[in-house]
């Protein structure tokens, strides 16, 4: 394990990005499975604010590994990133759901009496963008607590901007059949969001040695 840590600890920025993207692909697949497995008893127990926690836990483990490899072996810092990721996921989901309900309520108010206004096109995309903004912002803040480089505006923007835009992929989770791209699954969102954000984080992290100094290249 120590040899692996030393070898990967000196990985280049593109290699770090690739490693985290690959790990995030596994996390995304597991996240999708967890989302649709609410009938399993042990999954039901991992719910907060009506949000399954496993997607946040899976992705948090990936980012926690990144901290262990390239930032610090401090359990406190690793757990900080893990819990920040879980909070970011829960907040993103709540934001998207609240936005959807608010828009739906507005549409019902302007609809003719006695009629139900149908869900409009791209409403899921709007909700996903807002959820992505909230989630990526909280995640970046958590990272900035343990990695000072994420306190810089350029690195903050590198995470938040794609994290916000990729929220559009929530549109693919719609099941109304209006578009061929309405697949009724969150897998594209999980894959696109987690892999991209993980790759950006891996690229932006500045590796440090065990004493907290910048590692030699």
C-alpha positions, 0 to 999 in steps of 0.5 A: 500500500505504501508503494502504491501511495508513493507511486501515485503520489507523484502522478502528473495532473492528467494522470490524476484526472484520469485516475479520479475519472475512472474511479468516479465512473464506478461511483456513478454506476453504484450511485445509480444502483443505490438510487433505484434500490430503495426497497432494500432494507439497509438502503432505506436506513441511509436516507436523510431528508428523503434523499438516499445517502449512498450516492454522496458516500460513493463519490465522497470515498473517491474524493477522500481517496484523492485527499489521501493520495495527494493532500494528506493522510489526516483522517480529519481532512479525509472525513471533511471531504467525505461529509462535505460531499454527502452534504453537497449531494443532499443539498443538490437533490433538495434544491432540484426537488424544491425547484421542480415543485415550485415551478409545478405549483406556479404552472398549476396556478396559471392553468385553467380551473379544474385542469392540470398543467402538464410538465413543460419541456426542459423543466428537469434541466432547469432544476438540475442546473440549480441543483448542480450549482448548489452541490458543486459550490458546497463541494468546492467549499469543503475542498477549500477547507483541506486544499488551499488551491480550491480557495482560488477563484480559477479552481473554484470556477473550474469545479462549479461551472461544469458542476452547474452546467452538467445538471442539465443531464437531469433532463434525461431522467424524465419518463414522459416520453416527449423526447427520445432522450428522456431515458428515465434514468439518472445514470447519464447524470451520475456518470457525466457529473461525477466523472467530470468533477472528479477529473477537474479536482484531480487535475487541480490538486497540488500534490504535497508530501507527508509533511504538508510541503509541495511534493517534488516533481 
